[in-house]
Amino acid sequence: MIAYGLDRAERYAIEGSRGLTVYLTLMFLLGAGFDQDPLYPWAGRVLRNESTFGESARVAALHQAAIAYVADVLTE
């Protein structure tokens, strides 16, 4: 699973430890294909957003979107 996650993260140019931690954690929590899952459209949008330059910005946006999603789910 980790090797698969590393390959998938590389598709989004995520290679640093913080980015891999965020990506692999979301894979574990939401499922291996979370970035393409229609239940989590926010994840795919963030990862494919071409206006977000650089790994750190993309990872920060993914982390922020994940936190917002969890907060939303917990308030329902």
KETIFI-389174 format. One record per residue: residue number from 1; residue in one letter; x, y, z of N, C-alpha, C, O in turn. Coordinates in pm, 1 decimal, always signed. Layout:
// residues N
R  resi  resn        nx        ny        nz       cax       cay       caz        cx        cy        cz        ox        oy        oz
R   NUM     A         X         Y         Z         X         Y         Z         X         Y         Z         X         Y         Z
...
END
This chain:
// residues 76
R  resi  resn        nx        ny        nz       cax       cay       caz        cx        cy        cz        ox        oy        oz
R     1     M     +82.9    -118.3      +0.0      +0.0      +0.0      +0.0     +88.0    +125.5      +0.0     +58.8    +222.4     -70.1
R     2     I    +193.1    +123.0     +77.2    +280.7    +240.3     +83.8    +349.8    +262.4     -50.8    +358.3    +375.8     -98.0
R     3     A    +398.9    +156.1    -112.4    +463.7    +169.8    -243.2    +365.0    +224.6    -346.2    +400.8    +309.6    -427.7
R     4     Y    +242.3    +176.5    -342.4    +138.2    +226.4    -432.6    +113.5    +374.5    -406.0    +101.6    +453.3    -499.8
R     5     G    +106.0    +412.2    -280.1     +84.8    +552.0    -243.4    +198.2    +642.4    -287.4    +175.1    +754.8    -332.1
R     6     L    +320.1    +593.8    -275.0    +435.3    +672.5    -318.9    +429.2    +697.3    -468.9    +458.7    +807.4    -515.4
R     7     D    +391.0    +595.1    -544.4    +376.8    +611.8    -689.8    +266.7    +711.2    -723.7    +283.5    +795.1    -812.2
R     8     R    +154.1    +702.1    -653.7     +41.8    +792.3    -681.1     +76.9    +935.6    -643.2     +43.6   +1028.9    -716.3
R     9     A    +143.0    +953.7    -531.1    +182.0   +1088.4    -488.8    +278.4   +1151.0    -588.6    +273.4   +1271.4    -613.6
R    10     E    +364.5   +1070.1    -644.4    +460.9   +1120.5    -742.1    +391.4   +1179.3    -865.0    +445.6   +1269.3    -929.2
R    11     R    +273.1   +1129.9    -898.1    +195.8   +1183.8   -1011.1    +163.1   +1331.6    -990.9    +146.3   +1406.9   -1086.9
R    12     Y    +154.5   +1370.9    -865.1    +123.7   +1510.2    -830.5    +247.7   +1585.6    -784.6    +237.3   +1692.7    -724.7
R    13     A    +364.2   +1530.1    -812.6    +492.9   +1589.2    -774.4    +504.2   +1608.2    -623.7    +559.1   +1707.5    -576.0
R    14     I    +451.7   +1512.0    -550.4    +463.9   +1513.1    -404.1    +570.8   +1410.8    -368.5    +553.5   +1290.6    -388.5
R    15     E    +681.5   +1461.4    -315.4    +794.8   +1374.8    -284.5    +855.0   +1400.7    -146.7    +928.4   +1316.5     -95.0
R    16     G    +825.5   +1514.6     -87.1    +880.9   +1548.8     +43.8    +809.7   +1475.9    +156.8    +699.7   +1423.8    +138.6
R    17     S    +872.3   +1472.5    +271.9    +818.0   +1395.4    +384.2    +681.3   +1447.3    +431.0    +591.7   +1367.8    +459.5
R    18     R    +664.6   +1580.1    +439.0    +535.1   +1634.4    +481.9    +425.8   +1599.0    +381.7    +316.9   +1556.4    +420.2
R    19     G    +454.5   +1616.4    +255.4    +357.2   +1585.8    +151.4    +319.9   +1439.4    +147.6    +202.6   +1404.3    +135.0
R    20     L    +420.1   +1354.1    +158.6    +392.5   +1210.8    +158.5    +312.8   +1169.8    +281.5    +226.3   +1082.5    +273.7
R    21     T    +341.4   +1231.7    +393.3    +265.2   +1201.2    +514.1    +118.7   +1238.3    +497.4     +30.1   +1160.1    +531.9
R    22     V     +93.2   +1356.5    +444.8     -45.4   +1400.1    +422.1    -112.6   +1307.8    +321.2    -223.3   +1259.9    +345.6
R    23     Y     -47.5   +1282.4    +209.0    -106.4   +1201.2    +103.6    -134.4   +1058.7    +151.7    -245.0   +1008.0    +133.5
R    24     L     -36.2    +994.8    +211.9     -53.4    +856.3    +257.4    -156.2    +845.9    +369.9    -229.7    +747.4    +377.7
R    25     T    -161.8    +945.2    +455.4    -262.8    +944.2    +562.1    -402.7    +953.5    +503.0    -493.9    +883.6    +547.2
R    26     L    -419.8   +1039.8    +403.0    -551.0   +1050.1    +338.4    -585.6    +920.7    +264.9    -702.0    +880.9    +261.8
R    27     M    -486.8    +855.2    +206.2    -512.2    +724.9    +143.4    -562.6    +625.2    +246.5    -656.9    +550.4    +220.5
R    28     F    -500.7    +624.2    +362.0    -538.8    +530.7    +467.5    -678.4    +562.0    +520.1    -758.6    +471.1    +541.8
R    29     L    -707.4    +690.0    +540.6    -835.6    +729.4    +598.2    -952.0    +724.6    +499.6   -1062.7    +684.7    +535.7
R    30     L    -926.9    +765.6    +373.9   -1035.6    +781.8    +277.7   -1038.8    +674.0    +170.1   -1139.6    +658.1    +101.1
R    31     G    -930.6    +600.7    +155.4    -922.9    +496.9     +53.6    -812.0    +527.0     -45.5    -774.5    +642.4     -66.1
R    32     A    -760.6    +422.0    -106.1    -643.8    +434.4    -193.1    -666.8    +527.4    -311.7    -572.8    +591.9    -358.0
R    33     G    -788.4    +535.6    -361.1    -816.1    +621.4    -475.7    -889.0    +748.5    -437.6    -969.4    +800.2    -515.1
R    34     F    -861.2    +799.2    -318.4    -932.7    +917.2    -268.6    -924.7   +1035.1    -363.8   -1017.8   +1115.3    -371.1
R    35     D    -815.2   +1046.5    -436.4    -795.4   +1160.3    -527.0    -885.4   +1153.7    -649.8    -898.6   +1252.4    -722.2
R    36     Q    -947.4   +1038.8    -674.1   -1038.9   +1023.0    -787.2   -1178.8    +983.6    -742.6   -1266.4    +961.9    -826.3
R    37     D   -1200.5    +974.3    -613.5   -1328.5    +929.4    -558.6   -1431.3   +1042.3    -563.2   -1403.9   +1151.6    -513.6
R    38     P   -1548.5   +1018.5    -621.3   -1650.8   +1123.4    -625.7   -1703.6   +1163.6    -487.7   -1769.2   +1267.0    -474.5
R    39     L   -1675.8   +1083.4    -385.8   -1714.1   +1122.3    -249.9   -1626.6   +1234.5    -194.8   -1666.6   +1306.4    -103.3
R    40     Y   -1507.0   +1248.6    -251.2   -1411.5   +1349.1    -205.1   -1363.6   +1434.6    -322.4   -1244.0   +1437.1    -351.4
R    41     P   -1453.3   +1503.5    -389.4   -1412.1   +1580.9    -507.4   -1312.5   +1691.6    -475.6   -1234.7   +1732.2    -562.0
R    42     W   -1314.7   +1740.0    -353.6   -1222.7   +1845.3    -310.6   -1077.5   +1799.5    -324.7    -990.6   +1879.5    -359.5
R    43     A   -1050.5   +1671.9    -297.9    -912.4   +1621.8    -303.3    -858.2   +1625.8    -445.8    -748.0   +1675.4    -469.4
R    44     G    -933.8   +1574.8    -538.4    -890.5   +1576.3    -677.1    -874.6   +1716.5    -731.9    -780.7   +1745.4    -806.0
R    45     R    -968.2   +1804.0    -694.4    -959.4   +1943.3    -740.5    -831.1   +2008.8    -691.3    -761.9   +2076.8    -767.0
R    46     V    -800.6   +1987.9    -565.5    -679.1   +2048.5    -508.1    -554.3   +1992.0    -575.9    -464.8   +2067.5    -614.0
R    47     L    -548.3   +1861.9    -590.7    -428.4   +1799.8    -646.5    -408.4   +1830.6    -794.5    -294.8   +1835.0    -841.9
R    48     R    -516.7   +1852.0    -867.6    -505.0   +1880.0   -1010.9    -507.7   +2029.1   -1044.2    -503.0   +2066.4   -1161.4
R    49     N    -515.1   +2113.3    -943.6    -520.8   +2257.6    -966.2    -385.0   +2306.3   -1016.8    -287.2   +2310.8    -942.2
R    50     E    -381.2   +2342.2   -1143.4    -255.4   +2383.6   -1205.0    -211.0   +2522.8   -1162.9     -97.1   +2561.3   -1188.9
R    51     S    -298.3   +2598.5   -1098.7    -259.1   +2732.2   -1054.1    -187.1   +2728.7    -919.5    -133.9   +2830.4    -874.8
R    52     T    -185.2   +2612.0    -854.9    -111.1   +2596.2    -729.5     +27.8   +2545.0    -763.6     +46.1   +2427.2    -794.4
R    53     F    +125.4   +2634.7    -757.9    +261.9   +2600.2    -797.0    +342.1   +2550.5    -677.5    +334.1   +2606.3    -568.1
R    54     G    +417.2   +2447.9    -699.2    +509.0   +2397.7    -598.2    +445.4   +2295.7    -506.2    +326.6   +2301.3    -474.3
R    55     E    +528.6   +2203.3    -465.5    +482.7   +2096.8    -377.8    +429.6   +2148.8    -245.5    +323.4   +2105.6    -200.5
R    56     S    +500.8   +2240.1    -182.7    +458.3   +2286.1     -49.6    +322.8   +2355.6     -55.7    +241.2   +2339.1     +35.0
R    57     A    +297.7   +2432.4    -160.3    +167.2   +2498.9    -174.4     +57.3   +2397.5    -199.8     -51.9   +2409.7    -144.3
R    58     R     +84.1   +2297.8    -282.8     -14.7   +2195.1    -313.4     -47.2   +2112.8    -188.7    -163.5   +2083.4    -161.4
R    59     V     +55.9   +2076.4    -113.9     +35.7   +1998.1      +8.0     -38.9   +2080.5    +112.4    -128.3   +2029.0    +179.4
R    60     A      -3.0   +2207.6    +126.8     -73.3   +2294.4    +221.9    -220.5   +2306.8    +184.7    -306.8   +2304.4    +272.4
R    61     A    -250.2   +2320.1     +55.5    -389.1   +2329.7     +10.7    -463.4   +2199.2     +35.0    -580.0   +2200.9     +74.6
R    62     L    -397.5   +2085.8     +11.9    -459.5   +1955.8     +36.9    -487.3   +1937.4    +185.6    -595.2   +1892.6    +224.4
R    63     H    -390.4   +1972.0    +267.6    -407.9   +1961.3    +413.2    -523.0   +2049.8    +460.6    -607.3   +2006.6    +539.3
R    64     Q    -525.7   +2172.2    +412.8    -631.2   +2265.6    +451.1    -768.6   +2214.5    +406.4    -865.3   +2223.6    +482.0
R    65     A    -777.6   +2161.7    +286.0    -904.2   +2108.5    +236.0    -948.6   +1987.3    +316.8   -1067.7   +1970.5    +343.2
R    66     A    -853.9   +1902.9    +356.3    -886.9   +1785.6    +437.2    -937.7   +1826.9    +575.4   -1034.8   +1770.2    +625.5
R    67     I    -873.0   +1924.0    +635.9    -917.4   +1973.9    +767.1   -1058.0   +2034.3    +756.4   -1142.4   +2011.8    +843.2
R    68     A   -1082.6   +2110.5    +650.3   -1216.1   +2170.3    +629.6   -1320.6   +2062.1    +610.2   -1432.3   +2074.0    +660.6
R    69     Y   -1285.8   +1956.1    +537.5   -1378.5   +1845.5    +516.3   -1411.4   +1776.6    +648.9   -1528.2   +1750.6    +677.7
R    70     V   -1310.8   +1747.3    +728.6   -1333.9   +1682.4    +858.0   -1418.3   +1771.3    +948.6   -1510.2   +1722.7   +1014.6
R    71     A   -1388.6   +1900.2    +952.5   -1467.0   +1991.8   +1034.4   -1612.8   +1994.5    +990.2   -1703.6   +1997.9   +1073.2
R    72     D   -1634.5   +1993.1    +859.7   -1770.1   +1993.4    +805.6   -1844.3   +1865.6    +842.6   -1960.5   +1870.1    +883.2
R    73     V   -1777.4   +1752.1    +828.6   -1839.1   +1623.9    +860.6   -1872.4   +1615.5   +1010.2   -1977.3   +1562.8   +1047.4
R    74     L   -1785.7   +1666.2   +1094.0   -1808.7   +1658.9   +1238.7   -1918.3   +1751.9   +1287.2   -1972.4   +1731.8   +1396.0
R    75     T   -1952.0   +1853.0   +1208.9   -2056.8   +1945.8   +1251.1   -2193.8   +1907.0   +1199.2   -2293.1   +1971.7   +1232.5
R    76     E   -2200.6   +1801.6   +1117.6   -2331.1   +1758.9   +1064.6   -2410.6   +1685.1   +1168.2   -2522.6   +1642.0   +1140.9
END
